[in-house]
Amino acid sequence: MGTDVIYAHLRTYRRGLFYILLLLSFNNCTQSDSTPVTAQQRSIQHKALPPSTFDTILYRKKLLQLANSDKTGRWPVASAIPAEGAVLPFNRVVAFYGNFYSKHMGILGEFSTGIMLEKLKLQVEEWEQADTSMPVIAAIHYIAVTAQSNAGDGYYRARMPEKEISKAIALGDSVKGLVFLDIQPGLSTLQQELPRLEKYLQLPNVHLGIDAEYSMKTGRPPGSSIGSFDADDINYASEWLQTLVKKNKLPSKILVVHRFTAPMLTNYTQITTRPEVQIVINMDGFGNVALKKSTYHHFIFKQPVQFAGFKVFYKNDAVNGNPVMQPNEILRLTPVPVYIQYQ
């Protein structure tokens, strides 16, 4: 028997054992009492944030719910149990995506601040009504490093100024929610871009997104082909965030990784999960409902990492009169996504 076959059997056994332990724990245990949040957590406390004492039973219950009765053994995924202060899987994050300089990169830049925030509020309320079992947290997902068609300094990316990043953080605070700073590397790397965002990511409610589509390892300009990340890239970002969390005694961070093709994320089985970082693979493709479901099935369901995300394009999904997927329809996906992004 080849080593690849042995490895596949070991992964299947491990996931099966993990699933059995979840069932036993959920059926035989009662939920533990929680203790008050720490002063640091209180600074960003939201009605949906979990208690400061990590509730393992609630965690296992949530994983089973999100697996949506999967019978293949893929979900729930055997992964690191989150550290205290983890947002996922106890809550669903509903994020508005974009860049303030562009009306074409997402809803953040398409409308005035007041109108955008009102739309975000209404979208959050839709999710609260669609799934009353899971609290919803609003989020601002801001592209802090944008891929460019012009080389600029040679890296085909533009770094947003401090005033724009601070604006995104202020908007997140205004809705008592989260902020994601997104990196489209171009010909740059995560190693070059992450340290520049460190002072923002030290804030307890600021998290990270990384976009494989614009990670151009071939040296070609962004937009000329679809880029990629390897497990090594994800592990670097995750370990970097883990170090930041430990060093600054922060609540756990969320790492959102955008994906809609197979080559965009290579060697996914080698991605390491960590208690301090919750990894979301976000289905980032647009199109009609059948195409979006197929993409989700092949690159999220069939290639599990930890948590699932799903992106809705208000305009691109609706081309040719196609219906835009609504919360009730998204909730029927397997696994159920915990992170929903609107562009």
N, C-alpha and C positions, 0 to 999 in steps of 0.2 A: 504493500500500500504506500503511495507517494506521500511526502510530507504535506503537500497541499490538501490532500484528501483527509489526512489525519487532523490537520488544523481545522478543516471545515467541520469534522465530527466533534472536535473539542468545543468549538464555538456553539454548535447546536446543543450539546450536552449542558454547557454552562448556562445558556439562555433558558433551557428547559428547567434546570435546577433553580435558577433565579425566579422563574415564574411560579414554581411550586412553593418556594419560600414566601413569596408575596401572598399567595392564596392562604397559606397556613397562618401567616402573621395577621392577615386581615380578618380571618374567620375566628381566631382564637384570642385576640387581644382587644382591649378597649382603648379608646383614645386617651392619651395622657394629658394632665393639666399643663397649662402654659404659665410662664412667668412673665413679669413685665418686661417691656423692651428696654434695651440699654439707652443711655443718653444719646449715643451716636446714632442709633437707629431711629430714635424719636425725632431727630432733626429732619428725617425724610419720611416720617410715618404717614401711611396712607391707609385708608380703610381696608385695602386688600392685602397689605403686607403681612407675612406670617409672624407668629410669636417668636421671641428671641431664643427660646429653648426649642431646638429642632424636634419636630414631631415625626418620628420615623413611621408610625402607623398611618398618619395622614398622608405621608409621602407615598407609601406603598399603595394605599387606596387610590390616590390620584393616578399613579402609573397604570393601575388596572383599568381605571375609567378611560384614560387616554388611549389604551391599547384597543379599545372598541371591539372587544371579543375576538381579537385576532387569534386564529387557530394555527398559524404557521410557525409559531415560536420566535418570530422576529421581534415582536413587541409584547410586553415592555422590554426595553433593552437593559442588559446587565451593564451598569455603569456606576461611577463613583457616587456615593450618597452625598447630596449637597451639604455644605456647611451652614451654620446658622446665618440667618438673614437672607436666604435664597428666595428669590421671587418665584422661580419655577420649581416644581410644577403646580404650586399652590394657587396661581393666578393666571389669567390670560392677559397678554399684553396686546393692545390695539394701537398701532403706530401710524402716524402720517409721515410720509417720506418725501424728500426732495432737497432743493437748494434754493435759498432766498434770491439768488441772482437770476434764476431761470424759471420761466413759466412752463417749460417743456420737460423738466426733469422730475416733476412730481407736484403734488398738491400743496406742499409747503410754500412754493414760490408762485403758485397760480392765482391765489386770492390774497386779499388784504389780511392782515393778522386777525382782525376781529371776525371776519367771515370764516377764515380757516379754522379758528378755535371753536366756533359755533358748530361747524360741520364735524369736527372731531368729537365734540360733546355728543352730538346726535348719533354718530357712529358707535361710540362707546355704549350709549343707551340701547342701541339695537342689539349689541352683543349681550348686554346684561339681561335683556328680555328673552333672547334666544336660548341662553344657558344660565339658569339661575343657580346652578351648582358650583360655579366658579366665578369669583370676583374678577372684575376687569380693571386693568390699569391703563390709563392713556399714556401715550409716548410720542415724542418728537424724534424722528429718525432723520438726522441731518447729514448730508454728504459733506464732510469736512475736508476731504481730499478728492477732487474731481478729475477724472481722466480727460485729456484734451487731444484734439486733432493736431494741434501745433506742438512742436517739440519743446518750446520754451527753453528751459535750462538743460534740455536733453532728455528729460524724463517723461514728457507727455502727460504731465499732471499739474494741477494748480492747487496750492494749499490755501485754504480760506483764512482770512484775517481773524484776529482775535475778537474783534467786535461782532463778527457774524456768528462765531462759535458761541460767544457769550449770549447773543440773542437767542440762539437755540436753547441754551441752558435755562435762560430766564423764562422762555415759553414753557419748558418742561415744568419748572417750578410753579408757574401760574396755574397749571392744571393739576398740581400735586401729583405729578407723574414722573416718568422716566425720560431720559435722553439717550439716544444712540448716536455716536459719532462714527460715520461710515468712511472707509478708505477704498478708493478706486486707484490702485497703485500706478497704473500705466507701466512705464519701464522702471519705476522705482520698486522698492521692496517694503515689506512690513518692518524689517529691521531698521530701515531708514525713516519710516513715517511714524511708527508707534511712539518713540521717545518724545516727539514733538507734541504729542497729545497727552502726555503723562499728567500734566498739572490739571487737566480737565477730568481725566479718568480717575484721579484721586478723589473726586467728589463721589459720595456714596450712591447717588442716583444716576450716574453717567456710565453707560455701557458701550460696547464696541460692535461695529458691523464691518465685515470685510467682503469685497466684491470680486469674485473670481473672474467674472466676465471681462474685467479690465486689468487683470494681472497678466501682462504681456511678456511671458518668459521667452517667447520666440524673438523678441526684439522688434516686432512689427508694431506700428502705431495702433492705439486703441481704436476699435471700430472696424479694423480691417479683417479681424478674425476674433473668435471668442477665446478669451484667456483661460487661465486655469490656476488652481491651487493644488498642491500635494498635501498629504497628511503631515508632512514636515512643516508646512506653512501654518496649518491649523494648530499643530502642537506648539510651534513657536509662540503664536499669539496667545494660546491658552496658558502656557507656562509663564509668559510675560505678565499676563493678568493675574495669575496666581501669586507671583512674587509681589506685585503691587498690592494685592489684597492683604497678604501676610505682613508686609512691611508697614502698611498704614492702618492695619486693624480695621479693614473695611468689610461691609457685607459682601456676599458673593456677587460676582459679575456675570453678565450674560454676554455670550459671543455669538453673534448672528453671522452665518456664512451663506451667501447667496449662491443658488445653483439651479440650473434647468437643463443641463446636458450631462452625459456620462463623463466626457473628458474634463469638465470643469472642476471635478474633484477626484483626484487619483489616489489609490491606496487607502480608501476610506476605512478599511478594517484596521489600519494602523493608527487611527486617531485615538489619542489618550484622553480619557475624561478625568476631571479633577474635582474635588469637593468644592473648591473656591470658584469654579467657572462652570456655568451651564451652557452647553453648546446647542444651538438651534441651527439646523439645516433648513434654509428658507427656500421654498419652491418659488422661483423668481420669474417663471415664464408667463407670457401672455398669450391669449387666443380664445377660442371658443371653449365651452364648458368641457366637452369631450377631450379636447387636447390638454387642457389644464389637469383634468383628472388622470389622464394617461401619464403625463409628466410626473405628477405627484406619486403615482403608483410605482413607476420605474426607478425614480431617483430619491425618493424619500422612504416609501414603504419597503421596497426591496433592498435598500442599502441603508439600514438603520445606523445611526450614530448615537444620539441621545434624545433630543426633543425635535419636534417638527414645527415648521413655520409655513405660512401660505400667503402669497401676495395677490392682491386684487388691483387690477388696473382699471380705474374708472373709465378711461377712454379707450385704450387699446383692446381691452376685453370686449368692448361693446361695438367694435367695427362691424359693419354690415348688419347692424340690428341685433347682434348676438346679446343674449341676456348676461348681465354681470352676476356672478355667483353671490348668493345671499348667505348670511350666517347659518341659517338652518341647513342649507345644502353643504356648506363647508364642515359643519359639525358631524356629518355622516361619513366623512373621510376616515380612513384607517391608515395611520394613527390620527387621532384628533389633534389638530395643531394648537399649540399654546401661544404662538406668536402670530398675529395677523398684521400684515402691512398693506397700506393703501397708498397708491401712487396717483 
